[in-house]
Amino acid sequence: MSIIFDTETVIKAGRDAAWIAKHGTREEKSGKFLPPPGWTGHLVTAADVAPKPAKKGRAA
């Protein structure tokens, strides 16, 4: 019985996928990433993920 994937390969692939998910691909970082034709969804921008200002509450 042969082993198709060894543990080092699987761990490296997981790390690479996590890095791409966090930092984005080369195309996404360049700002030239275009959605597929006919896509009518919402493009997420930096303004969408900016932290919201704190609400003023009652003083304790």
MMTF fields as JSON, N, C-alpha, C and O atoms, coordinates in Angstrom:
{
  "mmtfVersion": "1.0.0",
  "mmtfProducer": "UNKNOWN",
  "numBonds": 239,
  "numAtoms": 240,
  "numGroups": 60,
  "numChains": 1,
  "numModels": 1,
  "chainsPerModel": [1],
  "groupsPerChain": [60],
  "chainIdList": ["A"],
  "bondAtomList": [4, 2, 8, 6, 12, 10, 16, 14, 20, 18, 24, 22, 28, 26, 32, 30, 36, 34, 40, 38, 44, 42, 48, 46, 52, 50, 56, 54, 60, 58, 64, 62, 68, 66, 72, 70, 76, 74, 80, 78, 84, 82, 88, 86, 92, 90, 96, 94, 100, 98, 104, 102, 108, 106, 112, 110, 116, 114, 120, 118, 124, 122, 128, 126, 132, 130, 136, 134, 140, 138, 144, 142, 148, 146, 152, 150, 156, 154, 160, 158, 164, 162, 168, 166, 172, 170, 176, 174, 180, 178, 184, 182, 188, 186, 192, 190, 196, 194, 200, 198, 204, 202, 208, 206, 212, 210, 216, 214, 220, 218, 224, 222, 228, 226, 232, 230, 236, 234],
  "bondOrderList": [1, 1, 1, 1, 1, 1, 1, 1, 1, 1, 1, 1, 1, 1, 1, 1, 1, 1, 1, 1, 1, 1, 1, 1, 1, 1, 1, 1, 1, 1, 1, 1, 1, 1, 1, 1, 1, 1, 1, 1, 1, 1, 1, 1, 1, 1, 1, 1, 1, 1, 1, 1, 1, 1, 1, 1, 1, 1, 1],
  "groupList": [{"groupName": "MET", "atomNameList": ["N", "CA", "C", "O"], "elementList": ["N", "C", "C", "O"], "formalChargeList": [0, 0, 0, 0], "bondAtomList": [1, 0, 2, 1, 3, 2], "bondOrderList": [1, 1, 2], "singleLetterCode": "M", "chemCompType": "L-PEPTIDE LINKING"}, {"groupName": "SER", "atomNameList": ["N", "CA", "C", "O"], "elementList": ["N", "C", "C", "O"], "formalChargeList": [0, 0, 0, 0], "bondAtomList": [1, 0, 2, 1, 3, 2], "bondOrderList": [1, 1, 2], "singleLetterCode": "S", "chemCompType": "L-PEPTIDE LINKING"}, {"groupName": "ILE", "atomNameList": ["N", "CA", "C", "O"], "elementList": ["N", "C", "C", "O"], "formalChargeList": [0, 0, 0, 0], "bondAtomList": [1, 0, 2, 1, 3, 2], "bondOrderList": [1, 1, 2], "singleLetterCode": "I", "chemCompType": "L-PEPTIDE LINKING"}, {"groupName": "PHE", "atomNameList": ["N", "CA", "C", "O"], "elementList": ["N", "C", "C", "O"], "formalChargeList": [0, 0, 0, 0], "bondAtomList": [1, 0, 2, 1, 3, 2], "bondOrderList": [1, 1, 2], "singleLetterCode": "F", "chemCompType": "L-PEPTIDE LINKING"}, {"groupName": "ASP", "atomNameList": ["N", "CA", "C", "O"], "elementList": ["N", "C", "C", "O"], "formalChargeList": [0, 0, 0, 0], "bondAtomList": [1, 0, 2, 1, 3, 2], "bondOrderList": [1, 1, 2], "singleLetterCode": "D", "chemCompType": "L-PEPTIDE LINKING"}, {"groupName": "THR", "atomNameList": ["N", "CA", "C", "O"], "elementList": ["N", "C", "C", "O"], "formalChargeList": [0, 0, 0, 0], "bondAtomList": [1, 0, 2, 1, 3, 2], "bondOrderList": [1, 1, 2], "singleLetterCode": "T", "chemCompType": "L-PEPTIDE LINKING"}, {"groupName": "GLU", "atomNameList": ["N", "CA", "C", "O"], "elementList": ["N", "C", "C", "O"], "formalChargeList": [0, 0, 0, 0], "bondAtomList": [1, 0, 2, 1, 3, 2], "bondOrderList": [1, 1, 2], "singleLetterCode": "E", "chemCompType": "L-PEPTIDE LINKING"}, {"groupName": "VAL", "atomNameList": ["N", "CA", "C", "O"], "elementList": ["N", "C", "C", "O"], "formalChargeList": [0, 0, 0, 0], "bondAtomList": [1, 0, 2, 1, 3, 2], "bondOrderList": [1, 1, 2], "singleLetterCode": "V", "chemCompType": "L-PEPTIDE LINKING"}, {"groupName": "LYS", "atomNameList": ["N", "CA", "C", "O"], "elementList": ["N", "C", "C", "O"], "formalChargeList": [0, 0, 0, 0], "bondAtomList": [1, 0, 2, 1, 3, 2], "bondOrderList": [1, 1, 2], "singleLetterCode": "K", "chemCompType": "L-PEPTIDE LINKING"}, {"groupName": "ALA", "atomNameList": ["N", "CA", "C", "O"], "elementList": ["N", "C", "C", "O"], "formalChargeList": [0, 0, 0, 0], "bondAtomList": [1, 0, 2, 1, 3, 2], "bondOrderList": [1, 1, 2], "singleLetterCode": "A", "chemCompType": "L-PEPTIDE LINKING"}, {"groupName": "GLY", "atomNameList": ["N", "CA", "C", "O"], "elementList": ["N", "C", "C", "O"], "formalChargeList": [0, 0, 0, 0], "bondAtomList": [1, 0, 2, 1, 3, 2], "bondOrderList": [1, 1, 2], "singleLetterCode": "G", "chemCompType": "PEPTIDE LINKING"}, {"groupName": "ARG", "atomNameList": ["N", "CA", "C", "O"], "elementList": ["N", "C", "C", "O"], "formalChargeList": [0, 0, 0, 0], "bondAtomList": [1, 0, 2, 1, 3, 2], "bondOrderList": [1, 1, 2], "singleLetterCode": "R", "chemCompType": "L-PEPTIDE LINKING"}, {"groupName": "TRP", "atomNameList": ["N", "CA", "C", "O"], "elementList": ["N", "C", "C", "O"], "formalChargeList": [0, 0, 0, 0], "bondAtomList": [1, 0, 2, 1, 3, 2], "bondOrderList": [1, 1, 2], "singleLetterCode": "W", "chemCompType": "L-PEPTIDE LINKING"}, {"groupName": "HIS", "atomNameList": ["N", "CA", "C", "O"], "elementList": ["N", "C", "C", "O"], "formalChargeList": [0, 0, 0, 0], "bondAtomList": [1, 0, 2, 1, 3, 2], "bondOrderList": [1, 1, 2], "singleLetterCode": "H", "chemCompType": "L-PEPTIDE LINKING"}, {"groupName": "LEU", "atomNameList": ["N", "CA", "C", "O"], "elementList": ["N", "C", "C", "O"], "formalChargeList": [0, 0, 0, 0], "bondAtomList": [1, 0, 2, 1, 3, 2], "bondOrderList": [1, 1, 2], "singleLetterCode": "L", "chemCompType": "L-PEPTIDE LINKING"}, {"groupName": "PRO", "atomNameList": ["N", "CA", "C", "O"], "elementList": ["N", "C", "C", "O"], "formalChargeList": [0, 0, 0, 0], "bondAtomList": [1, 0, 2, 1, 3, 2], "bondOrderList": [1, 1, 2], "singleLetterCode": "P", "chemCompType": "L-PEPTIDE LINKING"}],
  "groupTypeList": [0, 1, 2, 2, 3, 4, 5, 6, 5, 7, 2, 8, 9, 10, 11, 4, 9, 9, 12, 2, 9, 8, 13, 10, 5, 11, 6, 6, 8, 1, 10, 8, 3, 14, 15, 15, 15, 10, 12, 5, 10, 13, 14, 7, 5, 9, 9, 4, 7, 9, 15, 8, 15, 9, 8, 8, 10, 11, 9, 9],
  "groupIdList": [1, 2, 3, 4, 5, 6, 7, 8, 9, 10, 11, 12, 13, 14, 15, 16, 17, 18, 19, 20, 21, 22, 23, 24, 25, 26, 27, 28, 29, 30, 31, 32, 33, 34, 35, 36, 37, 38, 39, 40, 41, 42, 43, 44, 45, 46, 47, 48, 49, 50, 51, 52, 53, 54, 55, 56, 57, 58, 59, 60],
  "secStructList": [7, 7, 7, 1, 1, 7, 2, 2, 2, 2, 2, 2, 2, 2, 2, 2, 2, 2, 2, 2, 2, 2, 2, 7, 7, 2, 2, 2, 2, 2, 6, 7, 7, 7, 7, 7, 6, 6, 7, 7, 1, 7, 7, 7, 7, 6, 6, 6, 1, 1, 7, 7, 7, 7, 7, 7, 7, 7, 7, 7],
  "xCoordList": [0.847, 0.0, 0.897, 1.808, 0.648, 1.449, 0.694, -0.536, 1.466, 0.875, 0.936, 2.018, -0.215, -0.263, 0.27, 1.094, -0.179, 0.238, 0.965, 0.453, 2.146, 2.812, 2.437, 1.872, 2.746, 2.285, 2.9, 2.234, 4.173, 4.806, 4.101, 3.915, 3.714, 3.033, 1.68, 1.32, 0.945, -0.374, -0.248, -1.037, 0.728, 0.931, 1.335, 0.829, 2.24, 2.667, 1.511, 1.37, 0.687, -0.468, -1.448, -2.013, -1.653, -2.532, -1.992, -2.75, -0.685, -0.078, -0.168, -0.454, 0.073, -0.029, -1.459, -1.666, -2.437, -3.832, -4.219, -4.959, -3.735, -4.036, -3.398, -4.013, -2.168, -1.5, -2.25, -2.433, -2.683, -3.418, -4.76, -5.192, -5.429, -6.71, -6.54, -7.409, -5.433, -5.214, -4.706, -5.18, -3.747, -3.087, -3.597, -3.389, -4.246, -4.762, -3.762, -2.575, -4.256, -3.405, -2.748, -3.087, -1.827, -1.138, -2.134, -2.011, -3.116, -4.112, -4.989, -5.307, -5.377, -6.217, -5.459, -6.044, -4.167, -3.378, -3.124, -2.943, -3.109, -2.828, -4.01, -3.842, -5.198, -6.381, -7.016, -7.972, -6.503, -7.035, -7.929, -8.278, -8.289, -9.141, -10.55, -11.155, -11.06, -12.392, -13.301, -12.868, -14.547, -15.463, -15.812, -15.617, -16.32, -16.691, -17.835, -18.61, -17.952, -19.024, -20.401, -20.651, -21.276, -22.636, -22.795, -23.905, -21.714, -21.793, -22.406, -21.951, -23.439, -24.13, -24.002, -24.776, -23.047, -22.86, -22.194, -22.034, -21.813, -21.206, -19.708, -19.252, -18.929, -17.48, -17.107, -17.548, -16.31, -15.882, -14.662, -13.675, -14.733, -13.632, -13.107, -13.673, -12.03, -11.447, -12.427, -12.403, -13.282, -14.251, -15.289, -15.841, -15.557, -16.537, -16.031, -16.826, -14.736, -14.189, -13.533, -12.915, -13.662, -13.089, -13.837, -15.047, -13.133, -13.809, -14.815, -14.563, -15.931, -16.978, -16.628, -16.019, -17.011, -16.713, -17.465, -18.568, -16.865, -17.462, -18.705, -18.735, -19.73, -20.966, -20.78, -20.125, -21.372, -21.31, -22.394, -23.576, -21.972, -22.916, -22.999, -22.351, -23.794, -23.909, -22.638, -22.002, -22.27, -21.099, -21.454, -22.529, -20.559, -20.84, -20.436, -20.605],
  "yCoordList": [-1.174, 0.0, 1.243, 1.347, 2.172, 3.389, 4.555, 4.605, 5.471, 6.661, 7.784, 8.137, 8.341, 9.379, 10.693, 11.345, 11.088, 12.346, 12.048, 11.315, 12.607, 12.471, 13.672, 14.649, 13.597, 14.631, 15.988, 17.01, 16.023, 17.312, 18.038, 19.254, 17.295, 17.892, 18.463, 19.564, 17.739, 18.188, 19.416, 20.353, 19.421, 20.568, 21.802, 22.895, 21.64, 22.771, 23.311, 24.526, 22.438, 22.885, 23.66, 24.659, 23.215, 23.923, 25.292, 26.258, 25.383, 26.679, 27.633, 28.818, 27.124, 27.964, 28.472, 29.642, 27.599, 28.005, 29.048, 29.982, 28.904, 29.882, 31.226, 32.267, 31.222, 32.472, 33.185, 34.401, 32.438, 33.042, 33.578, 34.64, 32.858, 33.335, 34.627, 35.497, 34.762, 35.955, 37.128, 38.251, 36.889, 37.964, 38.187, 39.263, 37.216, 37.35, 36.899, 36.732, 36.708, 36.298, 37.523, 38.654, 37.306, 38.405, 39.294, 40.519, 38.683, 39.457, 40.28, 41.431, 39.704, 40.431, 41.6, 42.66, 41.427, 42.49, 43.635, 44.778, 43.342, 44.383, 45.332, 46.435, 44.918, 45.749, 45.592, 46.296, 44.69, 44.493, 43.254, 42.802, 42.722, 41.533, 41.92, 42.822, 41.252, 41.537, 40.344, 39.201, 40.585, 39.469, 38.829, 39.45, 37.609, 36.957, 37.694, 38.385, 37.557, 38.242, 37.826, 36.648, 38.795, 38.524, 38.468, 38.263, 38.645, 38.576, 39.862, 40.949, 39.76, 40.941, 41.052, 41.768, 40.361, 40.402, 41.687, 42.623, 41.726, 42.911, 42.715, 41.699, 43.662, 43.615, 44.13, 45.209, 43.382, 43.772, 44.667, 44.294, 45.84, 46.79, 47.019, 46.517, 47.773, 48.057, 48.834, 48.684, 49.657, 50.428, 49.511, 49.847, 48.355, 47.429, 46.741, 46.383, 46.554, 45.828, 46.75, 46.273, 48.06, 49.019, 48.909, 48.683, 49.065, 48.989, 50.129, 51.269, 49.793, 50.787, 51.616, 51.103, 52.904, 53.73, 53.228, 52.694, 53.402, 52.954, 53.788, 54.995, 53.115, 53.81, 54.46, 53.913, 55.636, 56.322, 55.741, 55.734, 55.264, 54.668, 55.476, 56.512, 54.986, 55.667, 55.477, 54.425, 56.484, 56.392, 55.505, 55.64, 54.608, 53.681, 54.245, 53.591],
  "zCoordList": [0.0, 0.0, 0.0, 0.821, -0.904, -0.97, -0.324, -0.317, 0.207, 0.81, -0.229, -0.698, -0.584, -1.604, -1.046, -1.689, 0.124, 0.734, 2.035, 2.881, 2.199, 3.485, 4.361, 3.869, 5.629, 6.562, 6.275, 6.44, 5.842, 5.562, 4.413, 4.462, 3.394, 2.249, 2.664, 2.249, 3.459, 3.905, 4.804, 4.684, 5.694, 6.589, 5.787, 6.042, 4.821, 3.996, 3.166, 3.028, 2.614, 1.835, 2.711, 2.268, 3.938, 4.863, 5.23, 5.32, 5.441, 5.76, 4.579, 4.755, 3.383, 2.188, 1.997, 1.676, 2.191, 2.038, 3.08, 2.771, 4.298, 5.348, 5.032, 5.262, 4.505, 4.158, 3.034, 3.086, 2.024, 0.912, 1.392, 0.946, 2.299, 2.82, 3.605, 3.558, 4.325, 5.137, 4.308, 4.479, 3.411, 2.695, 1.275, 0.713, 0.694, -0.665, -1.718, -1.438, -2.918, -4.019, -4.643, -4.297, -5.542, -6.216, -6.956, -6.932, -7.611, -8.35, -7.412, -7.711, -6.293, -5.339, -4.715, -4.494, -4.427, -3.823, -4.8, -4.379, -6.093, -7.079, -7.257, -7.777, -6.833, -7.002, -8.37, -8.694, -9.165, -10.509, -10.589, -11.68, -9.45, -9.427, -9.859, -9.28, -10.857, -11.358, -11.107, -11.25, -10.737, -10.528, -11.871, -12.916, -11.859, -13.105, -13.799, -13.138, -15.122, -15.853, -15.34, -15.084, -15.195, -14.737, -13.235, -12.744, -12.489, -11.035, -10.513, -10.87, -9.669, -9.156, -7.636, -7.002, -7.057, -5.612, -5.16, -5.943, -3.917, -3.312, -3.226, -2.702, -3.728, -3.586, -2.209, -1.811, -1.483, -0.147, -0.284, -0.92, 0.31, 0.265, 1.675, 2.647, 1.779, 3.089, 3.972, 5.193, 3.375, 4.152, 4.803, 5.851, 4.187, 4.744, 6.005, 6.874, 6.114, 7.248, 8.276, 9.228, 8.091, 9.042, 10.371, 10.382, 11.481, 12.776, 12.941, 12.55, 13.515, 13.746, 14.978, 15.917, 14.981, 16.155, 17.388, 17.275, 18.557, 19.805, 20.098, 19.858, 20.623, 20.991, 22.357, 23.245, 22.499, 23.785, 24.686, 24.341, 25.821, 26.765, 28.048, 28.198, 28.947, 30.238, 31.036, 30.965, 31.789, 32.666, 33.851, 34.435, 34.198, 35.303, 36.624, 37.652]
}
